[in-house]
Amino acid sequence: MKRFKILVVTSVLFVLSSLGLAQSEGFGVYSGWPEWLGIQYQSSSLRFGGGISFLGLGASADLIIGENQLPVTGGNELSWYFGAGAGAGFWAFLGGGFYVFPHGLIGIEYKLAGTTYSFYGEAQVGASIVFAGGGTAIGPDFATRVGVIFR
């Protein structure tokens, strides 16, 4: 039974990672809420990021599920994308704590013709699960990102 579970998980991850590429592959930098400054790496449909936030650190893993091109002129490319992911982070100040942030996301990317970089903006909506002060709190939450991807 254990081998069957491993096979199923491996198969699902393979299928998810083979879905169409949305955001550009490569390294990037971003800023937003709650992470003020972060770095990211994307390969295929999977994106990993981490950064510093107000009094702490945060990281995320996102699956970009789909992309749709929008018409533009001049050889540039504009597209919107959507996906899902999870973030996590901690802070040591003010008593400390840990949070988990499962979320959906939607964004837009603008690739400049003749360059190796693109700009993007993104909104994430989900729920925060916060573990602090010996208790747990759950509630709606959001995050944002604007950044540059170096392809």
Secondary structure, 3 states (H helix, E strand, C coil): CHHHHHHHHHHHHHHHHCCCCCCCCEEEEEEEECEEEEEEEEECCEEEEEEEECCEEEEEEEEEEEEEEECCCCCCEEEEEEEEEEEEEEECCCCCEEEEEEEEEEEEEEECCCCCEEEEEEEEEEEEEEEECCEEEEEEEEEEEEEEEEC
